[in-house]
Amino acid sequence: MAPTALCHPAIVCAESIAALHFIHPIPIQPFSNPVTDIQRRSEGYTLSFEKERSLCSTLAFLAYAKDNSNNIPAICLEEGTGGAYLNVLLAVNKQEHNSNTHILEGLEPRFKRIFSLLADVDDGSPDVENEVFRAIISMCSDRILYRLGLIQSRGKYSRRSIKEGLQLALGYFRRSATYKKATLDSFIDRAKEVVRLVDSWSKHQRQPELEELVEGIRHLRQVESVYDLINTIPNREMDPSSRAHLIRMISKVARYREAARFLYRMAKKTPLVRKMHLVPVQLPSKAFNRDLGINSKPDLKSTVSLVDEVRNEKDLAQVCHLLNSTKKKANEQFTAQTRRILREAKIHAEIQLLYYCEFYRPPNTHLPRVVCSSKDACWLCNEFILMYEKIHTPRCHGKLYPGWRLPAECEPEYRGLVTRYNSRLQSHIGKGVKVLFERRKRTVYPDPNESTLLSLAWSCSTLRTLASSPSNASRTPNIIDEYLQETVLSSEALVPRSTPANNELDKEIPLEIGETTSNIPPIQKQESSDMSEQPDEISTPKTSSPMESSSTLELGNIRSREINMGQTSSLYKAGPLGVQIEYAETSSPELQGSQLKKLTYSVEILAPEEIKRLREGQENVIVDAESLEGEIEHSTDGDGCVYISNGDTVVKIFMQPTSIE
């Protein structure tokens, strides 16, 4: 490698990626990104940040309409000034300028059909929601059938179908009725109906039968504690991976029906959503230029020696030894990887969207605040988004894909962005080498699990109406039932306890600085209003509570607090769960002047006898955290409480808005 100053930034980036991949292919375990004040900006926007995030993630889920891991889409939302329109910006991973153009061309008319239906949601037609559902099934039928194991994808292993999975479950439950009778009977009836609907689709293979099948799976998902029930099947009857696969099929396919309901309701409540237009994003051909690396001579020593931790040949030899390699073998691997990146790597959809927003966005539009892919962001995309700062992405799966590149544009305005990113990557190389020397071995994380445990974020914008007088605000908890409070569950803060978090007591030092990017999305306070002048470093997220950032719940101990609107609670740990409550700001005109600026909440672990009483009740009040993906709305019970479970642990959460005197 030539001196850094003489190298094109794209070459430096490729060499840094190859070095990082050599040190650690999975730099960190999956985590959720914090939401900063910069990202939550509201001036001039019609949609609240929370609505933009929910809508963006739902559309990104639908955009992955075909089963092809090489064609991953991403979406962000661009508001016209004054709420004139809402552009849905869509991009797909690309290797060349013209590659995957057919994917965008195929998605465009299908999204336009959905948007045209939503545009008419206020015309009084009672069937709009069902029409949206039919359009979604038409658009995503291949992906749905693959998820259900009813068709196979080329080059992939054969999946067990939902019919086979349910037949195994039914066979066991018919012989062993060990669960609550009402729940078991409901599951058996609905599972048998799904099997019948699978047979009906297999016989006719038409869209109406597929619509009925998806609806039937949604009904099956609504069985009380259905995932807990499936997990009672012993390993000798159904192995754990088969149980998990069955649960994933049910939850993900049910989501297509839920997406139709979500889009219909949002369009009905928010006029801007009726003005959505699809804008396929394609960067100019110069962004895909590959001539830059033709004469490059990658060298591991030159790249790694840029960090302080590797000062000489001895240090480099030590790095190679700890990674079970030699200098010669490591350099050959590094050289081959760098050249492969320069020759074959793709520009991921999220990066295309960020470049479009930064350099090609038309005037009279607002910068998007959220970018979502159909999957969690890869580590390299996430690092770029964190550096960019102005746009939020919900989660990162933590894996480094070496077939990743930045656009190759050479103008000064582009070079500044790439140079900052290269500095960030080189900093991570230094941190990786430092941890390698401290641990004396490579830090190994398992391949990321892409299922997402979701958080609790209560938004007053979902309330129908709330009186603003102090007398009304201080009424009994039944106020929440009376006003039909809904709870928004999002993929932000219900996380496995084993996930890395910001904890000074942790003895293990993660390879990357991910311990400063908690799995919980508190609001970071940025003092500077100049977005372009923010530092590259990731700030340690802070909760709004003056208490410590996390607390362990104990049986019999109720934690009660107040938080202000726009703030986030501490993280409460309860066995495998981590719970955090966000009192989201609202853009609803009728609530903006409300005095209900505080949220009183309490969190507690339930005793076994209380859990038994809830499970034996008539209503399905316990939310199974492991079953949730994306954001959902969930009503509280009559006392204003929500119950969330993970395995045998159940957490009770009470919330009530209160006024500021």
C-alpha positions in Angstrom: 0.0 0.0 0.0 1.2 3.5 -0.9 1.2 6.2 1.8 -2.3 6.9 2.9 -2.3 10.5 1.6 -1.6 9.2 -1.9 -4.3 6.5 -1.9 -7.9 7.0 -3.0 -10.1 6.9 0.1 -12.0 3.9 -1.4 -8.8 1.9 -1.5 -8.0 2.8 2.1 -11.5 1.8 3.1 -11.2 -1.6 1.4 -7.9 -2.3 3.1 -9.3 -1.3 6.5 -12.3 -3.6 6.0 -10.0 -6.5 5.0 -7.9 -5.9 8.1 -10.9 -5.7 10.4 -12.3 -8.9 8.9 -9.0 -10.7 9.6 -9.1 -9.5 13.2 -12.7 -10.2 13.9 -15.5 -11.2 11.4 -18.2 -10.4 14.0 -17.0 -7.4 15.9 -19.9 -7.2 18.4 -23.1 -8.9 19.3 -26.5 -7.6 18.1 -27.6 -4.3 19.6 -30.1 -1.5 19.3 -29.0 2.0 18.5 -29.8 4.9 20.8 -31.9 7.7 19.4 -30.2 11.1 19.6 -31.8 14.6 19.8 -30.4 15.2 16.3 -32.3 12.2 14.9 -35.4 13.1 16.9 -35.6 16.6 15.4 -39.2 17.7 14.8 -39.1 21.3 13.5 -40.8 21.4 10.1 -41.8 17.7 10.1 -45.4 16.5 10.0 -44.8 12.9 11.2 -43.5 12.3 14.7 -40.2 10.5 14.8 -41.9 7.4 16.2 -44.4 7.3 13.4 -41.7 7.7 10.8 -39.7 4.9 12.4 -42.8 2.6 12.5 -43.8 3.3 9.0 -40.3 3.0 7.6 -39.7 -0.4 9.2 -43.1 -1.7 8.0 -42.4 -0.7 4.4 -38.9 -2.1 4.6 -40.4 -5.5 5.8 -42.7 -5.5 2.8 -40.0 -4.5 0.3 -38.2 -7.8 0.8 -40.8 -9.5 -1.4 -38.6 -12.2 -3.0 -36.4 -14.6 -1.2 -32.9 -13.5 -2.3 -30.3 -12.5 0.2 -28.3 -10.8 -2.5 -31.1 -8.3 -3.1 -31.7 -6.7 0.3 -33.8 -3.5 0.1 -33.8 -0.4 2.4 -36.2 2.5 2.8 -36.3 6.0 4.2 -39.0 8.6 4.1 -38.6 12.1 2.7 -41.2 14.7 3.6 -42.0 17.6 1.3 -42.0 21.0 2.9 -45.3 21.7 4.7 -46.4 18.1 4.5 -47.0 18.4 0.7 -46.0 14.8 0.1 -44.1 11.8 1.5 -41.5 10.3 -0.8 -40.7 6.6 0.0 -37.0 6.3 -1.0 -36.2 2.7 -2.0 -32.8 1.2 -2.8 -31.4 -2.3 -3.2 -27.9 -3.7 -2.7 -25.9 -3.1 -5.9 -22.7 -4.4 -7.3 -22.8 -2.4 -10.6 -24.8 0.6 -11.7 -27.3 -1.5 -13.6 -27.5 -4.5 -11.4 -30.7 -5.3 -9.6 -32.6 -2.6 -11.5 -35.2 -5.2 -12.2 -35.8 -5.5 -8.5 -36.7 -1.8 -8.2 -38.8 -2.0 -11.4 -40.7 -4.9 -10.0 -41.4 -3.3 -6.6 -42.4 0.1 -8.0 -45.9 -0.8 -9.4 -46.7 -3.0 -6.4 -45.9 -0.2 -3.9 -47.8 2.3 -6.1 -50.8 0.0 -5.9 -50.7 0.0 -2.1 -50.2 3.7 -1.9 -53.1 4.4 -4.3 -55.3 2.4 -2.0 -54.1 4.3 1.1 -54.7 7.6 -0.7 -58.4 6.8 -0.8 -58.7 5.7 2.9 -60.8 8.8 3.7 -63.5 8.2 1.1 -65.6 6.1 3.5 -65.0 2.8 1.7 -65.1 0.0 4.4 -63.0 -2.4 2.3 -59.8 -0.4 2.0 -58.0 -2.3 4.6 -58.8 -5.6 3.0 -57.8 -4.3 -0.4 -54.4 -3.2 1.1 -54.1 -6.7 2.5 -54.7 -8.2 -0.9 -52.2 -5.9 -2.5 -49.6 -7.0 0.1 -50.2 -10.7 -0.5 -49.9 -10.1 -4.3 -46.6 -8.3 -3.8 -45.1 -10.7 -1.2 -46.6 -14.1 -2.1 -43.2 -15.6 -3.0 -41.6 -14.6 0.2 -44.6 -15.7 2.2 -44.6 -19.2 0.6 -40.9 -19.5 1.2 -41.3 -18.6 4.9 -44.0 -21.2 5.2 -41.9 -23.9 3.5 -44.4 -24.3 0.7 -41.8 -23.5 -2.0 -38.1 -23.9 -1.9 -35.4 -21.4 -2.8 -32.6 -22.5 -5.2 -29.4 -23.3 -3.4 -30.9 -23.4 0.0 -31.7 -26.3 2.3 -35.2 -27.7 2.4 -37.3 -26.1 5.1 -39.9 -28.0 7.1 -43.3 -26.6 6.2 -45.7 -25.0 8.6 -48.0 -28.0 8.0 -45.4 -30.4 9.1 -44.5 -28.3 12.1 -48.2 -28.0 13.2 -48.9 -31.7 12.6 -46.0 -32.5 15.0 -47.4 -30.1 17.6 -50.9 -31.4 17.2 -49.8 -35.0 17.5 -48.2 -34.2 20.8 -51.0 -32.1 22.3 -53.6 -34.7 21.3 -51.8 -37.2 23.5 -50.7 -34.9 26.3 -53.1 -32.3 27.5 -50.8 -30.7 30.1 -51.6 -27.0 29.3 -54.6 -24.9 30.3 -57.6 -26.5 28.5 -59.1 -23.3 27.0 -55.8 -22.3 25.5 -55.0 -25.8 24.3 -58.4 -26.2 22.7 -58.1 -22.9 20.9 -54.6 -23.8 19.6 -55.8 -27.2 18.4 -58.8 -25.8 16.6 -56.9 -23.0 14.9 -53.8 -25.1 14.1 -56.2 -27.7 12.4 -57.7 -24.8 10.4 -54.3 -23.7 9.3 -53.4 -27.2 8.1 -56.7 -27.3 6.2 -55.9 -23.9 4.6 -52.4 -25.2 3.6 -54.1 -28.1 1.8 -56.5 -25.7 0.2 -53.7 -23.6 -1.1 -51.7 -26.6 -2.3 -54.7 -27.8 -4.3 -55.6 -24.5 -6.0 -52.4 -22.3 -5.6 -54.4 -19.1 -6.1 -54.1 -15.8 -4.2 -57.5 -16.1 -2.4 -56.4 -19.3 -0.8 -53.1 -17.7 0.3 -54.9 -14.7 1.8 -57.1 -17.1 3.8 -54.0 -19.0 4.9 -52.2 -15.8 6.1 -55.4 -14.7 7.9 -55.6 -18.2 9.5 -52.0 -17.9 10.7 -52.8 -14.5 12.2 -55.7 -16.1 14.2 -53.3 -18.8 15.4 -50.8 -16.2 16.6 -53.6 -14.7 18.6 -54.0 -17.8 20.8 -53.1 -16.8 24.3 -49.4 -17.5 25.1 -49.1 -19.5 21.8 -45.3 -19.5 21.9 -45.1 -20.6 25.5 -47.5 -23.4 24.6 -45.3 -24.5 21.6 -42.2 -24.4 23.8 -43.8 -26.9 26.2 -43.4 -29.6 23.6 -40.5 -31.8 24.8 -37.3 -32.2 22.8 -38.1 -35.9 22.1 -41.2 -34.8 20.2 -39.9 -31.7 18.5 -36.3 -30.4 18.8 -35.7 -26.8 19.9 -34.7 -25.6 16.4 -37.9 -27.0 15.0 -40.0 -25.3 17.7 -38.1 -22.0 17.0 -38.7 -22.3 13.3 -42.4 -22.9 13.8 -42.7 -19.9 16.0 -40.8 -17.7 13.4 -43.1 -18.9 10.7 -46.2 -18.0 12.7 -44.9 -14.6 13.8 -43.5 -13.4 10.5 -46.3 -14.5 8.3 -48.9 -13.1 10.7 -47.1 -9.8 10.3 -48.3 -9.4 6.7 -51.8 -9.2 7.9 -50.8 -6.9 10.7 -48.9 -4.6 8.3 -52.1 -4.1 6.3 -54.0 -3.1 9.5 -51.1 -0.8 10.5 -50.9 1.0 7.2 -54.6 1.4 7.0 -54.9 2.9 10.5 -51.9 5.2 10.0 -53.3 6.5 6.7 -56.7 7.0 8.4 -55.2 9.0 11.2 -52.4 10.8 9.4 -53.3 12.6 6.1 -49.6 12.7 5.0 -49.5 8.9 4.7 -52.1 9.2 2.0 -49.6 11.2 -0.1 -46.9 8.5 -0.3 -44.9 8.2 -3.6 -42.3 5.7 -4.4 -38.9 7.0 -5.5 -36.4 4.4 -6.6 -32.9 5.6 -5.7 -30.1 5.0 -8.2 -26.7 6.6 -7.7 -24.8 7.8 -10.8 -22.6 5.4 -12.6 -19.4 7.0 -11.3 -20.3 5.8 -7.8 -19.7 2.2 -9.0 -16.3 2.9 -10.6 -13.9 0.0 -10.1 -10.8 1.3 -11.9 -9.4 2.9 -8.7 -7.9 -0.4 -7.4 -6.4 -1.8 -10.5 -2.8 -0.9 -9.6 -3.1 -1.1 -5.8 -0.7 -3.3 -3.9 -2.4 -4.1 -0.6 -0.1 -4.8 2.3 -1.2 -5.9 5.8 1.8 -4.4 7.5 1.3 -1.0 6.0 -2.4 -1.0 7.0 -2.0 -2.3 10.5 1.0 -0.1 11.3 -1.2 3.0 11.0 -2.5 2.2 14.5 -0.5 2.9 17.6 -0.8 -0.6 18.9 1.4 -2.1 16.2 4.7 -0.4 16.2 7.1 -2.9 14.6 7.5 -6.3 13.0 7.4 -8.0 16.3 4.0 -6.6 17.1 2.6 -7.7 13.7 4.0 -11.2 14.3 2.3 -11.3 17.7 -1.0 -10.3 16.1 -0.7 -13.0 13.5 0.3 -15.6 16.1 -2.7 -14.8 18.4 -5.0 -15.2 15.3 -3.5 -18.6 14.5 -1.7 -17.4 11.4 1.7 -16.4 10.1 2.8 -13.0 8.7 3.1 -14.6 5.2 -0.3 -16.4 5.3 -2.0 -13.4 6.9 -0.7 -11.0 4.3 -1.8 -13.3 1.5 -5.3 -13.5 3.0 -5.4 -9.7 3.5 -4.3 -9.0 -0.1 -6.8 -11.4 -1.6 -9.6 -10.0 0.5 -8.8 -6.4 -0.4 -8.7 -7.2 -4.1 -11.9 -9.1 -3.9 -13.5 -6.0 -2.2 -12.3 -3.7 -4.9 -13.4 -6.0 -7.6 -16.7 -7.5 -6.4 -18.1 -5.6 -3.3 -21.6 -4.2 -3.3 -22.8 -0.8 -2.1 -25.5 -1.6 0.4 -28.9 -0.1 0.1 -28.6 2.0 3.3 -25.4 3.6 2.1 -27.0 4.4 -1.3 -29.8 6.1 0.5 -27.5 8.2 2.8 -25.5 9.3 -0.2 -28.7 10.3 -2.0 -29.9 12.2 1.0 -26.6 14.0 1.6 -25.7 14.9 -2.0 -28.7 14.5 -4.3 -31.8 15.3 -2.2 -34.0 17.9 -4.0 -34.8 21.3 -2.4 -38.0 21.8 -0.4 -37.7 18.4 1.3 -36.8 17.4 4.8 -33.9 15.1 5.5 -35.2 11.6 6.5 -34.7 10.7 10.1 -34.7 6.9 9.9 -33.4 4.3 7.4 -34.6 0.7 7.7 -33.6 -2.4 5.8 -35.6 -5.6 5.7 -32.9 -6.9 8.1 -30.8 -5.4 10.9 -28.0 -3.2 9.6 -24.6 -4.9 9.1 -21.7 -3.6 11.2 -20.1 -1.6 8.5 -23.4 0.1 7.5 -24.2 0.8 11.1 -20.8 2.4 11.7 -21.3 4.7 8.7 -24.8 5.7 9.9 -23.4 6.4 13.4 -20.7 8.6 12.0 -23.3 10.4 9.7 -25.4 11.0 12.9 -28.4 12.7 11.2 -30.3 9.5 10.4 -31.2 6.7 12.8 -31.3 2.9 12.1 -33.0 0.8 14.7 -30.6 -2.2 15.1 -27.3 -3.7 14.1 -26.7 -7.5 13.9 -23.0 -7.0 14.5 -21.6 -9.0 11.6 -18.9 -7.5 9.3 -19.5 -8.4 5.6 -16.2 -8.1 3.7 -18.1 -7.7 0.4 -19.0 -4.1 1.3 -17.9 -0.9 -0.2 -18.5 2.9 -0.3 -19.4 4.8 -3.5 -16.3 5.7 -5.5 -17.0 9.3 -6.2 -13.9 11.5 -6.1 -15.2 15.1 -5.6 -14.0 16.9 -2.4 -17.5 16.9 -0.8 -17.5 13.1 -1.0 -13.9 12.6 0.1 -14.5 14.3 3.4 -17.2 11.9 4.3 -15.1 8.8 3.3 -12.0 10.1 5.0 -13.9 10.5 8.3 -15.2 6.9 7.9 -11.7 5.6 7.2 -10.5 7.2 10.4 -13.3 5.6 12.3 -12.4 2.1 10.8 -8.7 2.6 11.6 -9.6 3.5 15.2 -11.5 0.2 15.4 -8.5 -1.7 14.1 -6.5 -0.2 16.9 -9.1 -1.1 19.5 -9.3 -4.6 18.1 -5.6 -5.1 18.3 -5.5 -3.7 21.8 -8.2 -6.2 23.0 -6.5 -9.0 21.2 -3.3 -8.3 23.1 -5.2 -8.1 26.4 -7.1 -11.3 25.9 -4.4 -13.2 24.2 -6.9 -14.7 21.8 -9.5 -13.8 19.3 -12.9 -12.8 20.7 -15.5 -15.1 19.2 -19.2 -14.2 19.0 -21.8 -16.6 17.6 -23.3 -15.8 14.2 -26.0 -13.2 15.0 -29.5 -14.3 15.7 -31.7 -12.0 13.6 -34.8 -12.4 15.7 -35.4 -9.2 17.7 -36.8 -8.9 21.2 -38.8 -5.7 21.4 -39.2 -2.9 23.8 -41.9 -0.9 25.5 -42.4 2.6 24.3 -45.6 4.2 25.5 -46.7 7.0 23.2 -49.4 9.5 24.2 -50.0 10.1 20.5 -51.9 6.8 20.4 -54.5 8.1 22.9 -57.9 9.1 21.3 -58.3 12.2 23.6 -57.0 13.2 27.0 -58.4 16.1 29.1 -55.6 18.4 30.0 -57.0 19.6 33.4 -55.1 18.5 36.5 -58.2 17.0 38.0 -58.7 14.7 35.1 -55.0 13.8 35.0 -55.1 12.7 38.6 -58.0 10.3 38.2 -57.7 6.6 38.9 -55.7 4.3 36.7 -59.0 3.4 34.9 -58.4 6.6 32.9 -56.2 4.5 30.7 -58.9 2.0 30.0 -61.5 4.7 29.5 -59.4 6.4 26.8 -58.3 3.2 25.1 -54.6 3.6 25.8 -52.4 1.5 23.5 -48.9 0.5 24.1 -46.4 0.6 21.3 -43.9 -2.3 21.3 -40.8 -1.6 19.2 -37.6 -3.3 18.4 -35.6 -1.2 20.8 -35.3 -2.2 24.4 -36.4 -5.7 25.3 -33.1 -7.4 25.0 -31.5 -10.6 26.3 -29.7 -10.0 29.4 -26.6 -11.5 27.9 -26.4 -8.8 25.2 -23.6 -6.3 25.8 -24.6 -3.1 27.5 -22.8 -0.2 29.1 -21.8 -1.8 32.4 -18.7 -0.8 34.2 -18.7 -4.1 36.1 -18.2 -6.1 32.9 -14.9 -7.9 33.1 -14.8 -8.8 29.5 -13.9 -5.9 27.2 -15.7 -6.1 23.8 -13.5 -5.9 20.8 -15.3 -2.8 19.5 -16.5 0.1 21.4 -20.0 -1.3 21.3 -20.3 -1.2 25.0 -20.8 2.5 24.6 -23.6 1.8 22.2 -26.1 0.2 24.5 -28.8 -2.2 23.4 -31.2 0.3 24.8 -32.2 3.5 22.9 -32.0 6.4 25.4 -32.0 9.9 24.1 -28.5 11.4 23.8 -28.2 15.1 24.6 -26.3 16.9 21.9 -25.4 20.4 22.9 -24.4 21.5 19.4 -27.1 22.3 16.9 -24.7 22.1 14.0 -25.1 18.6 12.6 -22.1 18.8 10.4 -19.7 19.5 13.2 -20.5 16.6 15.5 -17.6 14.4 16.5 -17.1 11.0 15.1 -17.0 9.2 18.5 -20.0 7.4 19.8 -21.2 9.1 23.0 -22.1 6.9 26.0 -25.9 6.9 26.0 -27.5 8.4 29.1 -31.0 7.7 30.4 -33.2 10.6 31.6 -33.2 9.2 35.1 -30.8 10.5 37.7 -30.5 6.9 38.9 -28.0 4.4 37.6 -28.5 3.4 34.0 -29.6 -0.1 34.8 -31.3 -1.8 37.8 -32.0 -5.4 38.6 -35.6 -6.1 39.6 -36.2 -8.4 42.6 -39.3 -10.3 43.4 -41.5 -8.3 45.8 -39.7 -5.0 45.0 -41.7 -2.5 42.9 -39.7 0.2 41.1 -41.8 3.4 40.6 -40.6 6.6 38.9 -41.7 9.6 36.9 -40.2 10.7 33.5 -40.9 13.8 31.4 -42.3 13.7 27.9 -39.5 13.0 25.4 -37.4 11.1 28.0 -36.5 7.5 28.7 -36.4 5.5 31.9 -33.5 3.5 33.4 -33.0 0.0 32.1 -34.6 -2.6 34.4 -33.2 -6.1 34.2 -35.5 -9.0 35.1 -33.8 -12.3 34.4 -33.6 -12.6 30.6 -35.4 -9.4 30.0 -34.3 -5.8 29.9 -37.1 -3.3 30.1 -37.0 0.4 29.3 -39.9 2.9 29.0 -39.9 5.9 26.7 -42.5 8.6 27.0 -42.6 9.7 23.4 -43.4 13.2 22.3 -46.4 13.7 20.1 -47.2 15.7 17.0 -50.9 15.4 17.6 -52.4 18.9 17.5 -55.0 18.1 20.2 -52.3 16.8 22.6 -49.5 19.3 22.0 -50.9 21.8 24.4 -51.8 19.1 27.0 -50.5 19.4 30.6 -49.8 15.7 30.6 -46.1 16.2 30.4 -45.0 13.4 32.8 -45.5 9.7 32.9 -45.7 7.8 36.1 -44.7 4.2 35.8 -44.0 1.2 38.0 -42.1 -2.0 37.1 -42.1 -5.3 39.0 -41.5 -9.0 38.6 -44.6 -11.2 39.2 -44.6 -14.1 41.6 -45.4 -17.6 40.2 -48.9 -17.6 41.7 -49.7 -14.3 40.0 -48.4 -15.6 36.7 -50.6 -18.7 37.1 -53.7 -16.5 37.8 -53.0 -14.4 34.7 -52.5 -17.4 32.4 -55.7 -19.0 33.6 -57.7 -15.9 33.0 -60.0 -15.4 30.1 -58.1 -12.6 28.3 -54.8 -12.8 26.6 -52.9 -10.1 28.6 -49.3 -11.5 28.6 -47.1 -10.4 25.7 -44.5 -13.0 24.7 -41.4 -10.9 24.0 -39.7 -13.6 21.9 -42.6 -13.6 19.5 -42.4 -9.9 18.6 -40.8 -8.4 15.5 -41.1 -4.8 14.4 -43.4 -2.4 16.2 -46.9 -3.4 17.4 -49.6 -1.7 19.4 -50.9 -3.6 22.4 -53.8 -2.5 24.7 -53.3 -2.4 28.4 -55.7 -4.3 30.8 -58.4 -2.6 32.8 -55.9 -1.4 35.4 -53.6 0.2 32.8 -51.0 -2.5 33.0 -49.0 -4.5 30.4 -47.4 -7.9 31.1 -44.3 -9.0 29.2 -42.9 -12.5 29.4 -39.7 -14.2 28.4 -39.6 -17.9 29.4 -40.7 -18.1 33.1 -40.1 -14.4 33.8 -43.1 -12.1 33.6 -42.7 -8.3 34.2 -45.7 -6.1 35.1 -45.6 -2.5 33.9 -48.1 0.2 34.9 -48.1 3.6 33.2 -50.2 6.7 33.7 -49.8 10.2 32.3 -49.8 13.0 34.9 -49.9 16.7 34.7 -47.2 19.3 35.6 -48.7 21.6 38.2 
